Amino acid sequence: MTSTSASGLARFNALEETAALAELHEACASTAWARQLISARPFATPEDLYTASDAAMAELTAADLEEAMAGHPPIGRPKPGDPTSSREQAGMAGASEELKAEMLELNLAYQEKFGHVFLICATGRTGEQMRDAVKERIGNSPEQEREIVRTELGKINRIRLARLLDAA
């Protein structure tokens, strides 16, 4: 554990509940997930926090997953002024206009089929990799896709929690 993440974890453990909930909400929009992490504090190590995050993610209901997904903009269209979604979707930043247009079409088709945004842990992925993933996943059943989304959200949450600890 780096000294930065150790001090970040100590800071997070010591936060007043409202402030801790606000920080967790920046990582994931699910209230149930955040409340479960708050109730598990204090964490001895960052890995304990990540494990608790994974466990909380596994228990989210379909409605909780919907709430979590609502905090994520479509791939290729990060929220203006949101450095987190811009950083995570950096693989689309240099994409060609054709690829951006194709992603828009695929996002819309996906959203029409599943009723929510296409969600993928975009960190480190190219625009082409994200396009290929949505093309592959659009053929899934809603049940398969819900579990893939749960897994992708778990990956995103781990990355964001690590950033939260390192920001201290």
ABEGO torsion letter per residue (X at the ends): XBAAAAAAAAAAAABBAAAAAAAAAAABABAAAAAAAAAAOBBABAAAAAAAAAAAAAABBAAAAAAAAAABBBBGBBBBGBAAAAAAAAAAAABBAAAAAAAAAAAAAAAAAAGBBBBBBABGBBAAAAAAAAAAAAABBAAAAAAAAAAAAAAAAAAAAAAAAAAX
